[in-house]
Amino acid sequence: MSDASPSGFGKKRLTLIVAACLAGGLVGLAGVYGIAALTRNAPDKVAQSAGGDVNCQPAVTLAKTIAPLARGEVAAVNVAKSPLMLPVLSFEDGNGSRKSLADFRGRTVLLNLWATWCVPCRKEMPALDALEQKLGGPDFQVVAVNIDTRDPDKPRSFLKEIGVGKLAYFADASAKAFQDLKAIGRAFGMPTTLLVDPKGCEIGTIAGPAEWASGDAVKLIEAAVKGSKAGG
């Protein structure tokens, strides 16, 4: 006999309800913790043709050197294993002028994409501000790019409310920078953070938040900056 009985339909309906509840739970977790937290262990999807630039080989060598420092509060940082020149990521500064990642060539950059609707993004902003205060200068800068697409005043107000004052303000209301990184497998959710060498090459990537003001983070960044300078 086929499973067309009332009890059979009931079992199928129960199965669909359970599946829907599980899916809803994942969506809820994504909203609270950031989508990246659910995909932190996603495999490297970058095709060699996407950025296998020989000019970025020194960044891979540096990444291997500092890999032992990706521990503790920054243990989730995935150091680069193949050369990747990051795409031209465009955004605006606080005055509305167009900027891109290329404008920061010559210094090591911690590029962070964040949004006010992302709870872990909001929590890590003070730490990013503290990191900029401690290490920011000619050789290093935290570039935090807001990707809120609706109210442009909301992120500014939020940063002011929590006392963030050292970070320069950058925004991409189109969220294209996120999509460009997603296209090369470097953005799965929010927050997304990349450690970039002075040539624009990936040193490391982390999907999800980190305690950027911690001793572990400072040691990692300092080693990256020192290594980048030594490598010319």
C-alpha positions as CSV (number, residue, x, y, z in Angstrom):
1,M,0.0,0.0,0.0
2,S,1.1,3.6,-0.7
3,D,1.6,6.1,2.2
4,A,-1.5,8.0,1.2
5,S,-3.3,7.3,4.5
6,P,-4.1,10.2,6.9
7,S,-1.3,9.0,9.1
8,G,1.1,9.0,6.2
9,F,0.2,12.6,5.3
10,G,0.5,13.5,9.0
11,K,4.1,12.2,9.1
12,K,5.1,14.1,6.0
13,R,3.6,17.3,7.4
14,L,5.5,16.8,10.7
15,T,8.7,16.3,8.7
16,L,8.1,19.5,6.8
17,I,7.3,21.4,10.0
18,V,10.5,20.2,11.7
19,A,12.6,21.1,8.7
20,A,11.0,24.6,8.6
21,C,11.7,25.1,12.3
22,L,15.4,24.1,11.9
23,A,15.8,26.5,8.9
24,G,14.1,29.3,10.9
25,G,16.5,28.7,13.8
26,L,19.5,29.1,11.6
27,V,18.1,32.4,10.2
28,G,17.6,33.5,13.8
29,L,21.1,32.7,14.8
30,A,22.4,34.5,11.7
31,G,20.6,37.6,12.8
32,V,21.9,37.5,16.3
33,Y,25.5,36.4,15.8
34,G,26.2,37.4,12.2
35,I,26.0,35.0,9.2
36,A,29.8,34.6,9.3
37,A,29.6,32.8,12.6
38,L,27.7,30.0,11.0
39,T,30.1,29.6,8.1
40,R,33.5,30.3,9.8
41,N,34.8,26.9,8.7
42,A,33.8,27.3,5.1
43,P,36.4,26.0,2.7
44,D,38.6,28.3,0.6
45,K,36.7,28.8,-2.7
46,V,39.1,31.2,-4.4
47,A,40.0,30.0,-7.8
48,Q,43.7,30.4,-8.7
49,S,42.7,32.5,-11.7
50,A,40.9,34.9,-9.4
51,G,44.0,36.3,-7.9
52,G,47.1,34.1,-8.3
53,D,49.3,37.2,-8.7
54,V,53.0,36.5,-8.4
55,N,53.3,39.9,-6.8
56,C,51.4,38.5,-3.8
57,Q,53.7,35.6,-3.1
58,P,55.6,37.6,-0.4
59,A,52.3,38.0,1.4
60,V,51.9,34.2,1.4
61,T,55.4,33.9,2.8
62,L,54.6,36.4,5.5
63,A,51.3,34.7,6.3
64,K,53.2,31.5,6.9
65,T,55.6,33.2,9.2
66,I,53.0,34.8,11.4
67,A,50.6,31.9,11.4
68,P,51.7,30.7,14.9
69,L,50.5,34.1,16.2
70,A,46.9,33.4,15.0
71,R,45.9,32.1,18.3
72,G,43.9,33.0,21.4
73,E,41.5,35.9,20.6
74,V,42.5,35.7,16.9
75,A,42.7,32.0,16.5
76,A,40.0,32.1,13.8
77,V,42.2,34.1,11.4
78,N,42.9,32.1,8.3
79,V,46.3,33.0,6.9
80,A,46.7,33.1,3.2
81,K,47.9,29.9,1.5
82,S,47.9,31.1,-2.0
83,P,48.7,34.5,-3.6
84,L,45.6,36.7,-3.8
85,M,45.5,40.3,-5.0
86,L,42.2,41.7,-3.6
87,P,39.8,43.4,-6.1
88,V,39.4,47.2,-6.3
89,L,37.0,47.8,-3.4
90,S,35.3,51.2,-3.6
91,F,33.6,53.1,-0.8
92,E,33.2,56.7,0.4
93,D,35.0,58.5,3.2
94,G,33.3,60.7,5.8
95,N,33.1,63.6,3.4
96,G,31.5,61.6,0.6
97,S,34.6,61.4,-1.5
98,R,35.3,58.2,-3.4
99,K,38.0,56.0,-2.0
100,S,39.2,52.5,-2.7
101,L,41.5,49.9,-1.1
102,A,44.2,51.1,-3.6
103,D,44.3,54.5,-1.7
104,F,45.9,52.7,1.2
105,R,48.8,51.1,-0.7
106,G,52.1,51.5,1.2
107,R,50.6,50.5,4.5
108,T,49.3,47.3,6.1
109,V,45.5,47.5,6.4
110,L,42.9,45.7,8.6
111,L,39.8,46.0,6.4
112,N,36.6,45.4,8.3
113,L,33.1,45.4,6.7
114,W,30.4,46.0,9.3
115,A,26.7,47.0,9.7
116,T,24.6,48.3,12.5
117,W,22.1,45.4,12.1
118,C,25.0,42.9,12.9
119,V,25.2,42.4,16.6
120,P,28.8,41.1,16.7
121,C,29.9,43.9,14.4
122,R,28.6,46.4,16.9
123,K,30.3,44.7,19.8
124,E,33.7,44.7,18.1
125,M,33.8,48.3,17.0
126,P,35.3,49.6,20.3
127,A,38.1,47.1,20.0
128,L,38.8,48.1,16.4
129,D,38.9,51.7,17.6
130,A,41.3,50.8,20.3
131,L,43.5,48.9,17.9
132,E,43.6,52.0,15.6
133,Q,44.5,54.2,18.6
134,K,47.4,51.8,19.5
135,L,48.9,50.9,16.2
136,G,47.4,53.4,13.6
137,G,50.0,55.5,11.7
138,P,52.0,55.6,8.5
139,D,52.5,51.9,8.4
140,F,49.1,50.6,9.5
141,Q,45.4,51.6,9.5
142,V,42.1,50.0,10.4
143,V,39.7,50.7,7.6
144,A,36.2,49.9,8.8
145,V,33.6,50.2,6.0
146,N,30.0,50.4,7.0
147,I,27.6,48.7,4.5
148,D,24.2,49.8,5.9
149,T,22.0,50.4,2.8
150,R,19.1,52.3,4.3
151,D,19.7,55.1,6.8
152,P,23.1,56.7,6.2
153,D,22.9,58.6,9.5
154,K,22.4,55.5,11.7
155,P,26.0,54.2,11.7
156,R,27.4,57.6,12.3
157,S,25.1,58.1,15.3
158,F,25.9,54.6,16.6
159,L,29.7,55.3,16.5
160,K,29.2,58.6,18.2
161,E,27.1,57.0,21.0
162,I,29.7,54.4,21.8
163,G,32.6,56.8,21.8
164,V,34.4,55.6,18.7
165,G,36.7,58.4,17.8
166,K,39.9,57.1,16.3
167,L,38.5,55.2,13.3
168,A,38.1,57.2,10.1
169,Y,34.5,56.8,8.8
170,F,34.0,54.9,5.6
171,A,30.8,53.6,4.0
172,D,29.5,51.7,1.1
173,A,25.7,52.1,0.9
174,S,25.6,49.8,-2.1
175,A,27.3,47.0,-0.2
176,K,29.2,46.2,-3.5
177,A,32.5,45.8,-1.6
178,F,30.9,42.9,0.3
179,Q,29.6,41.4,-2.9
180,D,33.0,41.7,-4.6
181,L,34.7,39.9,-1.7
182,K,31.9,37.3,-1.7
183,A,32.5,36.6,-5.4
184,I,36.1,35.5,-4.6
185,G,35.1,33.5,-1.5
186,R,36.3,36.1,1.0
187,A,32.9,37.2,2.5
188,F,30.3,34.8,3.9
189,G,28.6,37.1,6.4
190,M,29.1,40.0,8.8
191,P,31.5,41.0,10.1
192,T,34.2,40.2,7.5
193,T,37.8,41.3,8.2
194,L,40.9,41.0,6.0
195,L,44.5,41.7,6.8
196,V,46.0,43.2,3.7
197,D,49.6,43.9,2.9
198,P,50.9,47.3,1.5
199,K,50.5,46.0,-2.1
200,G,46.9,45.0,-1.7
201,C,47.5,41.3,-1.2
202,E,45.7,39.1,1.3
203,I,47.7,38.1,4.4
204,G,44.7,36.7,6.3
205,T,40.9,36.6,6.6
206,I,38.5,36.1,9.4
207,A,34.8,35.4,9.1
208,G,33.2,36.7,12.3
209,P,34.2,39.0,15.2
210,A,37.5,39.1,17.1
211,E,38.8,40.9,20.1
212,W,41.0,43.3,18.1
213,A,42.3,45.2,21.2
214,S,43.7,42.0,22.8
215,G,47.3,41.2,23.2
216,D,47.0,38.3,20.8
217,A,45.6,40.6,18.1
218,V,48.2,43.3,18.7
219,K,51.1,40.8,18.4
220,L,49.6,39.4,15.1
221,I,49.2,42.9,13.6
222,E,52.6,44.1,14.7
223,A,54.2,41.0,13.2
224,A,52.3,41.6,9.9
225,V,53.4,45.2,9.8
226,K,57.0,44.4,10.6
227,G,57.1,41.6,8.1
228,S,55.6,43.8,5.4
229,K,58.2,46.5,5.9
230,A,61.0,44.0,5.9
231,G,59.7,42.5,2.7
232,G,59.7,45.9,1.0
